[in-house]
């Protein structure tokens, strides 16, 4: 129904490969809503292998999907060993992932299994913590879908399912100003005078605290 979105999502794979010197990462962690973006990343890598732009002898990256627990039809089906996703009524702060009846869910499950990957789910509290973790460690303020992806990455690492030597790429699909209501009260707010000196002093203080 949306060929421009579906085919356009393949360019994520192209950009990842180019940024890594025309190599594929060991694993990709990406959010799942309808499942289209997740599956088209895999398709992008496959097509470039067929064209000879990537090493065809190297396996596709392990594809790890990320869903919110409040809208988890794909993750639930994957965990239960099923091929069909049962529709759910979304109830999560990750509104951009709140698709209760994902059209490409079965294909996302197929891709995860084909690449020895995973599809995990995280709670709203874990999503907020993921947003904070990414902001604190990289300076990137993501919206809630990125919080889902980051939280699932942490979950995989904490459970030992990601090797210490794996080269992992996580897909962050939007910036945090879009979903401020979801994280209101999560971060400390500090009022400063509207001048650069105050901003610089505050930024320097926060850097010292985080270190």
Buried (B, 14 or more C-beta within 10 A) or exposed (E): EEEEEBEEBBEBBBEBBEEEEEBBBBBBBBBBBBBBBBBBBBBBBBBBBEEEBBEEEEBBBBBBBBBBBBBBBBBBBBEEEEEEBEEBEBEBBBBBBBBBEBEBBBBBBBBBBEBEBBBBBBBBEBBBBBBBBBBEEEEBBBBBBBBBBBBBBBBBBEEEBBEEEBEBBBBBBBEBEBBEEBBEEBBEEEEEEEEEEEEEEEEEEEEEEEE
